[in-house]
Amino acid sequence: MSETVLDVRELRCPLPVLRANKMLRSLAPGERLRVLATDPASASDFRAYCRETGHALLASSEEAGVFTYLIRRRAEDTPPGPDEVPV
C-alpha cells in the first residue's frame, strides 16, 4: 500500500488540515497519508475532518511534541460512514 508523508510541523490551525486535504485530493482512493504536526489542536481537527469527509483515521500518536496521523483516503463513491473514524 502506498504511503505519502506530509510534514506540517510548526504550522498552526487550520493550515495542517488544509494542507492534508489538498494532498489527499491528489492521492488515489485507498492510499495512505502520514501527517506530522506540532499544533496540539490538530488532534481534534483531524478527528473532525476525517469524520466529516469519510477518510479513515487509522492511527494517531504523539511523541516529543510531534503528532502523527495516518489517514487512508476514502473511495470516491463511498459516502462517509460512522465506522470510518475510531471514537
C-alpha positions in Angstrom: 0.0 0.0 0.0 1.4 3.4 -1.0 2.0 6.0 1.7 2.9 9.7 1.4 4.3 11.8 4.2 3.2 15.4 4.7 5.3 17.5 7.2 3.3 20.4 8.5 5.3 20.8 11.7 5.3 24.4 13.0 2.1 25.3 11.1 -1.0 26.3 13.2 -4.7 25.6 12.8 -6.2 25.5 10.2 -3.2 25.0 8.0 -2.3 21.4 8.9 -5.8 20.2 7.9 -6.0 22.4 4.8 -2.6 21.1 3.5 -3.7 17.5 4.3 -6.9 18.0 2.4 -5.1 19.3 -0.6 -2.7 16.3 -0.5 -5.5 13.7 0.0 -7.2 15.1 -3.1 -4.1 14.2 -5.2 -4.0 10.6 -3.9 -5.8 7.6 -5.3 -8.6 6.0 -3.2 -7.2 3.7 -0.6 -3.7 5.4 -0.5 -2.4 6.5 2.9 -1.2 9.9 4.1 1.1 10.2 7.2 0.9 13.7 8.6 3.5 15.1 11.0 2.2 18.1 13.0 3.2 20.1 16.1 -0.1 22.0 16.8 -1.8 20.4 19.8 -5.2 21.4 18.3 -4.5 19.2 15.3 -5.7 16.1 17.3 -9.3 17.3 17.4 -9.0 18.9 14.0 -8.0 15.7 12.2 -10.7 13.6 14.0 -13.4 16.0 13.0 -12.0 16.3 9.4 -12.0 12.5 8.9 -15.4 12.1 10.4 -16.8 14.8 8.1 -15.1 13.7 4.9 -15.2 9.9 5.2 -11.4 9.4 5.2 -10.3 6.9 7.7 -8.1 8.0 10.6 -6.2 4.7 11.0 -3.8 5.8 13.8 -2.7 8.8 15.7 0.1 9.3 18.2 2.3 11.9 19.9 6.0 11.7 20.7 8.2 14.6 21.8 5.7 17.2 20.8 5.2 15.7 17.3 1.7 14.4 16.4 1.5 11.8 13.8 -1.7 10.9 11.9 -2.2 8.0 9.5 -5.1 8.7 7.1 -6.5 6.4 4.4 -8.2 8.2 1.5 -11.7 7.2 1.0 -13.1 5.8 -2.2 -14.6 8.5 -4.4 -18.1 7.0 -4.4 -18.1 5.9 -0.7 -20.1 8.2 1.5 -18.7 9.0 4.9 -19.8 6.4 7.4 -19.9 6.2 11.2 -17.4 3.3 11.3 -14.7 5.2 9.3 -13.3 7.0 12.4 -12.5 5.3 15.7 -14.1 7.1 18.6 
